[in-house]
Amino acid sequence: MSSTLLHVLVHTPAHARLGSVLSYRHAEPLPAGTLVRVPLAARETLGVVWDAPAPNSAAPTEPDKLRDVSEVLEGIAPLGASWRALLQFAASYYQRSAGEVALAALPPQLREIDAEQLQRRLKRHAKAALAQPDAPAPTAAPALSPEQAAALAQIASQSGPFLLFGTTGSGKTEVYLQAVEALLLDDPYAQALVMVPEINLTPQLEARFTARFSGRFGAQSVVSMHSGMTPAQRLQSWLAAHHGQARIVLGTRMAVFASLPHLRLIVVDEEHDPSYKSGEGARYSARDLAVYRGKLENAKVVLGSATPSLESWYLSRPAAEGGRYQRLAMPSRIGAKAGDAPHTGLPTVRRVDMNHQPRGVVFSEPLLNAIKERIARGEQSLIFMNRRGYAPVLHCSACGWKSQCKHCSACRVFHKVDRTLRCHHCGFTDRVPRHCPDCGNVDILPMGRGTEQLEEHLGELLVDVKRPDGGAVRIARIDADSTRLKGSLEEQLAAVHAGDVDVLVGTQMIAKGHDFRRITLVAAINPDGALFSSDFRAAERLFALLMQAAGRAGRDTSLGTPSDVWVQTYEPGHHLYVSLRAHDYPAFADTQLRERESAGMPPFTAQALVRAEARTQEAARALLDAAREVALTDMPQWPGWAPVLERVTVYPAIPSAIQRVANVERAQMLVESDSRAALQQFLSAWGDVLAQCRERPECKGVIRWAVDVDPLGI
């Protein structure tokens, strides 16, 4: 019986050096994008029928060594050409294998089941779609402000990509909702992808989209995709999107790879958020891939933020200066009257100079009095500190012992709630010792403070303060520790929205995206650490975080009371706080861009970070040093490579900021170029160099290495 040669994309082991596209036999030809199960070594794995490689790049095939496709996963339409092109680009740009990226982009359950199991799930999926309950009547869209209407008009009439630069509370979400609505009404098959940076922001967004659209387009028209869902839920959402039943997909960064055959609009909310950059595997930026996908599929892309990333801000400069994005400004909050100055309705930013406060004070007297005033009026306050736990370190004043983690080059954090010391890097936890392990001193004390300590201290300071109804003040804490149990975050947020909390203490989990209607005061406690960080992006992240936290205050203009943001700082004159006080992101961004241009930093240069992990620091650095030596001495001799290497700088290897994690030593090396194309060309060839250097004797003990293109943390 005759057979057909198929090229199948699979996730092959990195050490095998087989490539991602392997050849198999099948009784009949299959279209590219078809999902199949194929044998690979001694196991069976999921594969995607792929486009045939270029004639000159394909290795000769020996027919007698070909293996047969095990089975075809029927009932699932082939993955489209644009989806395959997106995956191919992501793999190439971020220096990973196409098989790894493609298979990781598919639902985990789809990677594990066979054809028979799939048919059962498809039947259940079809039955669930038929049994969907009647959707509620759609909610009416509110009247638009002039700024919202202008932004929507430009999105409708222009091609984009768009940067929707809207202050907190300006109504960006309503712009997204109405842009999606116009799209779905205009095209009965069109689909929209709406992305948020974190899982905890998905439920409230899903509630708004479901209320607006499920009554008109069906109960299954809105689905979510994020890692917090069960494998069965993720498969069901993926199938609904892939087969066009879901008109709107809401998700985190993984959703950028969702199969949407009729995609016409992509929204990336809070586009500046670092959560859009993956920290493992293919270290992709979902925001950047969303823009690329928009070009591939002729879909409009809207990036939204009150504090855009400096890269997006720079790309949205006027077209005459080289800008590629269209900037849409919404500087006023909803509720501002016609003729009001920009930023009307935004909270007043008050800087407290902690140099003039008593030594050791946590809450300055003016801030404490302001919190008490809010409680007396029945309003809420939010206290922000981006450090969980009770204290970052326990130490002994007699011998200098610190609560060092024995597996990492970091200290374990003191958690008073359960009397434990926890490493936030490897998870190692044990009980707080009764005395110093080194000298026996019983006086071991906390250094620094975290959200647990703020919650406790506030309880002491406000013990005699009463609510308007005469009850005791209610303080809540929301961070990664207090929300570990399933459903606990939703429960605590519901209590805040219901007014059952007077003072909310938390980390960045509560500083962005939430619509707290009763909060009229936000306070940032000791945010100065980022001002002097070695990471050149630290100031940008701090400004965005403080602006986002400030945006939680005064969102309900019907309360009729002014809202305040308090920043307790030892550097009140720093330009970051000056810009924050004026709610002037453009001034802050322009200052930062000038500094980066003079220092040759992104977005004026392209960077990649090569990370190596090994049993010893010497082995990790030996790998990077060996690869650097090849780049400096051997590669310039390769024909045609000298002009490329002249534009690329390879810096010496150094230990990572946290040198050891879980008993694994880590080192890194920065590669930089003034040309993104030159950097990509260099990295593509240099990957083989790194793989060869790993085989050297001095590199024995290297566990893994990875290239991080466009890194966010150095």
FENFEN-V162812 format. One record per residue. N is the residue number from 0. SS is DSSP state (helix for helix, strand for strand, loop for the rest). OMEGA is omega as a letter, one per 40 degrees, with the letter a starting at -180 (NA if undefined). BURIAL is I if it has 24 or more other ideal C-beta (glycine too) atoms within 12 Angstrom, else O. Layout:
BEGIN
[[N | SS | OMEGA | BURIAL] [N | SS | OMEGA | BURIAL]]
END
This chain:
BEGIN
[[0 | loop | a | O] [1 | loop | i | O] [2 | loop | a | O] [3 | strand | i | O] [4 | strand | i | I] [5 | strand | i | I] [6 | strand | a | I] [7 | strand | i | I] [8 | strand | i | I] [9 | loop | i | I] [10 | loop | a | I] [11 | loop | i | I] [12 | loop | a | O] [13 | helix | a | O] [14 | helix | a | O] [15 | helix | a | O] [16 | loop | i | O] [17 | loop | a | O] [18 | loop | a | I] [19 | loop | a | I] [20 | strand | a | I] [21 | strand | a | I] [22 | strand | i | I] [23 | strand | i | I] [24 | strand | i | I] [25 | strand | a | I] [26 | loop | a | O] [27 | loop | i | O] [28 | loop | i | O] [29 | loop | i | I] [30 | loop | i | O] [31 | loop | a | I] [32 | loop | i | I] [33 | loop | i | I] [34 | strand | a | I] [35 | strand | i | I] [36 | strand | a | I] [37 | strand | i | I] [38 | strand | i | O] [39 | strand | a | I] [40 | loop | a | O] [41 | loop | a | O] [42 | strand | i | O] [43 | strand | a | O] [44 | strand | i | I] [45 | strand | i | I] [46 | strand | i | I] [47 | strand | i | I] [48 | strand | a | I] [49 | loop | i | I] [50 | loop | a | I] [51 | loop | i | O] [52 | loop | i | O] [53 | loop | a | O] [54 | loop | a | O] [55 | loop | a | O] [56 | loop | a | O] [57 | loop | i | O] [58 | loop | i | O] [59 | loop | a | O] [60 | loop | i | O] [61 | loop | a | O] [62 | helix | a | O] [63 | helix | i | O] [64 | helix | a | O] [65 | loop | i | O] [66 | strand | a | I] [67 | strand | i | O] [68 | strand | a | I] [69 | strand | a | I] [70 | strand | i | I] [71 | strand | i | I] [72 | loop | a | I] [73 | loop | a | O] [74 | loop | i | I] [75 | loop | i | I] [76 | loop | i | O] [77 | loop | i | I] [78 | loop | a | I] [79 | loop | a | I] [80 | helix | a | O] [81 | helix | i | I] [82 | helix | i | I] [83 | helix | i | I] [84 | helix | i | I] [85 | helix | a | I] [86 | helix | i | I] [87 | helix | i | I] [88 | helix | a | I] [89 | helix | i | I] [90 | helix | a | I] [91 | helix | a | I] [92 | helix | a | I] [93 | loop | i | I] [94 | loop | i | I] [95 | loop | i | I] [96 | loop | a | I] [97 | helix | i | I] [98 | helix | i | I] [99 | helix | a | I] [100 | helix | a | I] [101 | helix | a | I] [102 | helix | i | I] [103 | helix | a | I] [104 | helix | a | I] [105 | loop | a | I] [106 | loop | a | I] [107 | helix | a | O] [108 | helix | i | I] [109 | helix | i | I] [110 | helix | a | I] [111 | helix | a | O] [112 | loop | i | I] [113 | loop | a | I] [114 | helix | a | I] [115 | helix | i | O] [116 | helix | i | O] [117 | helix | a | I] [118 | helix | i | O] [119 | helix | a | O] [120 | helix | i | I] [121 | helix | i | I] [122 | helix | i | O] [123 | helix | i | O] [124 | helix | i | I] [125 | helix | i | O] [126 | helix | i | O] [127 | helix | i | O] [128 | helix | i | O] [129 | helix | a | O] [130 | loop | a | O] [131 | loop | i | O] [132 | loop | i | O] [133 | loop | a | O] [134 | loop | i | O] [135 | loop | i | O] [136 | loop | a | O] [137 | loop | i | I] [138 | loop | a | O] [139 | loop | i | O] [140 | loop | i | I] [141 | loop | i | O] [142 | loop | a | O] [143 | loop | i | O] [144 | loop | i | I] [145 | helix | a | O] [146 | helix | i | I] [147 | helix | a | I] [148 | helix | i | O] [149 | helix | i | I] [150 | helix | i | I] [151 | helix | i | I] [152 | helix | i | O] [153 | helix | i | I] [154 | helix | a | I] [155 | helix | a | I] [156 | helix | a | O] [157 | loop | a | O] [158 | loop | a | O] [159 | loop | e | I] [160 | loop | a | I] [161 | strand | i | I] [162 | strand | i | I] [163 | strand | a | I] [164 | strand | a | I] [165 | strand | a | I] [166 | loop | i | I] [167 | loop | a | I] [168 | loop | a | I] [169 | loop | i | I] [170 | loop | i | I] [171 | helix | a | I] [172 | helix | i | I] [173 | helix | i | I] [174 | helix | i | I] [175 | helix | a | I] [176 | helix | a | I] [177 | helix | i | I] [178 | helix | i | I] [179 | helix | a | I] [180 | helix | i | I] [181 | helix | i | O] [182 | helix | a | I] [183 | helix | i | I] [184 | helix | a | O] [185 | helix | a | O] [186 | loop | a | O] [187 | loop | i | O] [188 | loop | a | O] [189 | loop | i | I] [190 | strand | i | I] [191 | strand | i | I] [192 | strand | i | I] [193 | strand | a | I] [194 | strand | i | I] [195 | loop | a | I] [196 | loop | a | I] [197 | loop | a | I] [198 | helix | a | I] [199 | helix | i | I] [200 | helix | a | I] [201 | helix | a | I] [202 | helix | a | I] [203 | helix | i | I] [204 | helix | i | I] [205 | helix | i | I] [206 | helix | a | I] [207 | helix | a | I] [208 | helix | i | I] [209 | helix | i | I] [210 | helix | a | O] [211 | helix | a | I] [212 | helix | a | I] [213 | helix | i | I] [214 | helix | a | O] [215 | helix | a | I] [216 | helix | i | I] [217 | loop | a | I] [218 | loop | a | I] [219 | loop | a | I] [220 | loop | a | I] [221 | strand | i | I] [222 | strand | i | I] [223 | strand | i | I] [224 | strand | i | I] [225 | loop | a | I] [226 | loop | i | O] [227 | loop | i | I] [228 | loop | i | I] [229 | loop | i | O] [230 | helix | i | O] [231 | helix | i | O] [232 | helix | a | I] [233 | helix | i | I] [234 | helix | a | I] [235 | helix | i | I] [236 | helix | a | I] [237 | helix | i | I] [238 | helix | i | I] [239 | helix | i | I] [240 | helix | a | I] [241 | helix | a | I] [242 | loop | i | I] [243 | loop | i | I] [244 | loop | i | I] [245 | loop | i | I] [246 | loop | a | I] [247 | strand | i | I] [248 | strand | i | I] [249 | strand | a | I] [250 | strand | i | I] [251 | loop | a | I] [252 | helix | a | I] [253 | helix | a | I] [254 | helix | i | I] [255 | helix | i | I] [256 | helix | a | I] [257 | loop | i | I] [258 | loop | a | I] [259 | loop | a | I] [260 | loop | a | I] [261 | loop | a | I] [262 | strand | a | I] [263 | strand | a | I] [264 | strand | i | I] [265 | strand | i | I] [266 | strand | i | I] [267 | strand | a | I] [268 | strand | a | I] [269 | loop | a | I] [270 | loop | a | I] [271 | loop | a | I] [272 | loop | a | I] [273 | helix | i | I] [274 | helix | i | I] [275 | helix | i | I] [276 | strand | i | I] [277 | loop | a | I] [278 | loop | i | O] [279 | loop | a | O] [280 | loop | i | I] [281 | loop | a | I] [282 | loop | a | I] [283 | loop | i | I] [284 | strand | a | I] [285 | helix | i | I] [286 | helix | a | I] [287 | helix | i | I] [288 | helix | i | I] [289 | helix | i | I] [290 | helix | i | I] [291 | helix | i | I] [292 | helix | i | I] [293 | helix | i | I] [294 | helix | a | O] [295 | helix | a | I] [296 | helix | a | I] [297 | loop | i | O] [298 | loop | i | I] [299 | strand | a | I] [300 | strand | i | I] [301 | strand | i | I] [302 | strand | a | I] [303 | strand | i | I] [304 | strand | i | I] [305 | loop | i | I] [306 | loop | a | I] [307 | loop | i | I] [308 | loop | a | I] [309 | helix | i | I] [310 | helix | a | I] [311 | helix | i | I] [312 | helix | i | I] [313 | helix | i | I] [314 | helix | i | I] [315 | loop | i | I] [316 | loop | a | I] [317 | loop | a | O] [318 | helix | i | O] [319 | helix | i | O] [320 | helix | i | O] [321 | loop | i | O] [322 | loop | a | O] [323 | loop | i | I] [324 | loop | i | I] [325 | strand | a | I] [326 | strand | i | I] [327 | strand | a | I] [328 | strand | i | I] [329 | strand | a | I] [330 | loop | a | I] [331 | loop | i | I] [332 | loop | i | I] [333 | loop | a | I] [334 | loop | i | O] [335 | loop | a | I] [336 | loop | i | O] [337 | loop | i | O] [338 | loop | i | O] [339 | loop | i | O] [340 | loop | i | O] [341 | loop | i | O] [342 | loop | i | I] [343 | loop | a | I] [344 | loop | i | I] [345 | loop | a | I] [346 | loop | i | I] [347 | strand | i | I] [348 | strand | a | I] [349 | strand | i | I] [350 | strand | i | I] [351 | strand | i | I] [352 | strand | a | O] [353 | helix | i | I] [354 | helix | a | O] [355 | helix | i | O] [356 | loop | i | O] [357 | loop | a | O] [358 | loop | i | O] [359 | loop | a | O] [360 | loop | a | O] [361 | loop | i | I] [362 | loop | i | I] [363 | loop | a | I] [364 | helix | i | O] [365 | helix | i | I] [366 | helix | a | I] [367 | helix | i | I] [368 | helix | i | O] [369 | helix | i | I] [370 | helix | i | I] [371 | helix | i | I] [372 | helix | i | O] [373 | helix | i | I] [374 | helix | a | I] [375 | helix | a | O] [376 | loop | a | O] [377 | loop | i | O] [378 | loop | a | I] [379 | strand | i | I] [380 | strand | i | I] [381 | strand | i | I] [382 | strand | a | I] [383 | strand | i | I] [384 | loop | a | I] [385 | loop | i | I] [386 | loop | a | I] [387 | loop | a | I] [388 | loop | a | I] [389 | loop | i | I] [390 | strand | a | I] [391 | loop | a | I] [392 | strand | i | I] [393 | strand | a | I] [394 | strand | i | I] [395 | strand | a | I] [396 | loop | a | O] [397 | loop | a | O] [398 | loop | i | O] [399 | loop | i | O] [400 | loop | i | I] [401 | strand | a | I] [402 | loop | a | I] [403 | strand | i | I] [404 | loop | a | I] [405 | loop | i | O] [406 | loop | a | O] [407 | loop | i | I] [408 | loop | i | I] [409 | loop | i | I] [410 | strand | i | I] [411 | loop | a | I] [412 | strand | i | I] [413 | strand | i | I] [414 | strand | a | I] [415 | loop | a | I] [416 | loop | i | O] [417 | loop | i | O] [418 | loop | i | O] [419 | strand | i | I] [420 | strand | a | I] [421 | strand | i | I] [422 | loop | a | I] [423 | loop | i | I] [424 | loop | a | I] [425 | loop | i | O] [426 | loop | a | O] [427 | loop | a | O] [428 | strand | i | I] [429 | strand | a | O] [430 | strand | i | O] [431 | loop | a | I] [432 | loop | i | O] [433 | loop | i | O] [434 | loop | a | O] [435 | loop | i | O] [436 | loop | a | O] [437 | loop | a | O] [438 | loop | i | O] [439 | loop | i | O] [440 | loop | a | O] [441 | loop | a | O] [442 | loop | i | O] [443 | strand | a | I] [444 | strand | i | O] [445 | strand | i | I] [446 | strand | a | O] [447 | loop | a | I] [448 | loop | i | I] [449 | loop | a | I] [450 | helix | i | I] [451 | helix | a | I] [452 | helix | i | I] [453 | helix | i | I] [454 | helix | a | I] [455 | helix | a | I] [456 | helix | i | I] [457 | helix | i | I] [458 | helix | i | O] [459 | helix | a | O] [460 | helix | a | I] [461 | loop | a | I] [462 | loop | a | O] [463 | loop | a | O] [464 | loop | a | I] [465 | strand | i | O] [466 | loop | i | I] [467 | loop | i | O] [468 | loop | i | O] [469 | loop | a | O] [470 | loop | i | O] [471 | strand | i | O] [472 | loop | a | I] [473 | loop | a | I] [474 | strand | i | I] [475 | strand | i | I] [476 | strand | i | I] [477 | strand | i | I] [478 | loop | a | I] [479 | loop | i | I] [480 | loop | a | I] [481 | loop | a | I] [482 | loop | a | I] [483 | loop | a | O] [484 | loop | a | O] [485 | loop | i | O] [486 | loop | a | O] [487 | helix | i | O] [488 | helix | i | I] [489 | helix | a | I] [490 | helix | a | O] [491 | helix | i | I] [492 | helix | i | I] [493 | helix | i | O] [494 | helix | i | I] [495 | helix | a | I] [496 | helix | a | I] [497 | loop | a | O] [498 | loop | a | I] [499 | loop | i | O] [500 | loop | i | I] [501 | loop | i | I] [502 | strand | a | I] [503 | strand | i | I] [504 | strand | i | I] [505 | strand | i | I] [506 | loop | a | I] [507 | helix | i | I] [508 | helix | a | I] [509 | helix | a | I] [510 | loop | a | I] [511 | loop | i | I] [512 | loop | a | I] [513 | loop | a | I] [514 | loop | i | I] [515 | loop | a | I] [516 | loop | a | O] [517 | loop | a | I] [518 | strand | i | I] [519 | strand | i | I] [520 | strand | i | I] [521 | strand | i | I] [522 | strand | i | I] [523 | strand | a | I] [524 | strand | i | I] [525 | loop | i | I] [526 | loop | a | I] [527 | helix | a | I] [528 | helix | a | I] [529 | helix | a | I] [530 | helix | a | I] [531 | helix | i | O] [532 | loop | i | O] [533 | loop | i | O] [534 | loop | a | O] [535 | loop | i | I] [536 | loop | a | I] [537 | helix | a | I] [538 | helix | i | I] [539 | helix | i | I] [540 | helix | a | I] [541 | helix | a | I] [542 | helix | a | I] [543 | helix | a | I] [544 | helix | i | I] [545 | helix | i | I] [546 | helix | i | I] [547 | helix | i | I] [548 | helix | i | I] [549 | helix | a | I] [550 | loop | i | I] [551 | loop | a | I] [552 | loop | i | I] [553 | loop | a | I] [554 | loop | i | I] [555 | loop | a | I] [556 | helix | a | I] [557 | helix | i | O] [558 | helix | i | I] [559 | loop | i | O] [560 | loop | i | I] [561 | loop | i | O] [562 | loop | a | I] [563 | strand | i | I] [564 | strand | a | I] [565 | strand | i | I] [566 | strand | i | I] [567 | strand | a | I] [568 | strand | i | I] [569 | loop | a | O] [570 | loop | a | I] [571 | loop | a | I] [572 | loop | a | O] [573 | loop | a | I] [574 | helix | i | O] [575 | helix | a | I] [576 | helix | i | I] [577 | helix | i | O] [578 | helix | i | I] [579 | helix | a | I] [580 | helix | i | I] [581 | loop | a | O] [582 | loop | a | I] [583 | loop | i | I] [584 | helix | a | I] [585 | helix | i | I] [586 | helix | i | O] [587 | helix | a | I] [588 | helix | a | I] [589 | helix | i | O] [590 | helix | a | I] [591 | helix | a | I] [592 | helix | i | I] [593 | helix | i | O] [594 | helix | a | O] [595 | helix | i | I] [596 | helix | a | O] [597 | helix | a | O] [598 | helix | a | O] [599 | loop | a | O] [600 | loop | i | I] [601 | loop | e | I] [602 | loop | a | I] [603 | loop | i | I] [604 | loop | i | I] [605 | strand | a | I] [606 | strand | i | I] [607 | strand | i | I] [608 | strand | i | I] [609 | strand | a | I] [610 | strand | i | I] [611 | strand | i | I] [612 | strand | a | I] [613 | strand | i | I] [614 | loop | i | O] [615 | loop | i | I] [616 | helix | a | I] [617 | helix | a | O] [618 | helix | a | I] [619 | helix | a | I] [620 | helix | i | I] [621 | helix | i | I] [622 | helix | a | I] [623 | helix | i | I] [624 | helix | i | I] [625 | helix | i | I] [626 | helix | i | I] [627 | helix | i | I] [628 | helix | i | O] [629 | helix | a | I] [630 | helix | a | I] [631 | helix | a | O] [632 | helix | a | O] [633 | helix | a | O] [634 | helix | i | I] [635 | helix | i | O] [636 | helix | i | O] [637 | loop | a | O] [638 | loop | i | O] [639 | loop | a | O] [640 | loop | a | O] [641 | helix | i | O] [642 | helix | i | O] [643 | helix | a | I] [644 | helix | i | I] [645 | loop | a | O] [646 | loop | a | O] [647 | strand | i | I] [648 | strand | i | I] [649 | strand | a | I] [650 | loop | i | O] [651 | loop | i | O] [652 | loop | i | I] [653 | strand | i | I] [654 | strand | i | I] [655 | strand | a | I] [656 | strand | i | O] [657 | strand | a | I] [658 | strand | a | I] [659 | strand | i | I] [660 | strand | i | I] [661 | loop | i | O] [662 | loop | i | O] [663 | strand | a | I] [664 | strand | a | I] [665 | strand | i | I] [666 | strand | a | I] [667 | strand | i | I] [668 | strand | a | I] [669 | strand | i | I] [670 | strand | a | I] [671 | strand | i | I] [672 | strand | i | I] [673 | loop | i | O] [674 | loop | i | O] [675 | helix | i | I] [676 | helix | i | O] [677 | helix | i | I] [678 | helix | i | I] [679 | helix | i | I] [680 | helix | i | I] [681 | helix | a | I] [682 | helix | a | I] [683 | helix | i | I] [684 | helix | a | I] [685 | helix | i | I] [686 | helix | i | I] [687 | helix | i | O] [688 | helix | i | I] [689 | helix | i | I] [690 | helix | i | I] [691 | helix | a | O] [692 | helix | a | I] [693 | loop | a | I] [694 | loop | a | O] [695 | loop | a | O] [696 | helix | a | O] [697 | helix | i | O] [698 | helix | i | I] [699 | loop | a | O] [700 | loop | i | O] [701 | strand | a | I] [702 | strand | a | I] [703 | strand | i | I] [704 | strand | a | I] [705 | strand | i | I] [706 | strand | i | I] [707 | strand | a | I] [708 | strand | a | I] [709 | loop | a | I] [710 | loop | i | I] [711 | loop | i | I] [712 | loop | a | I] [713 | loop | NA | I]]
END
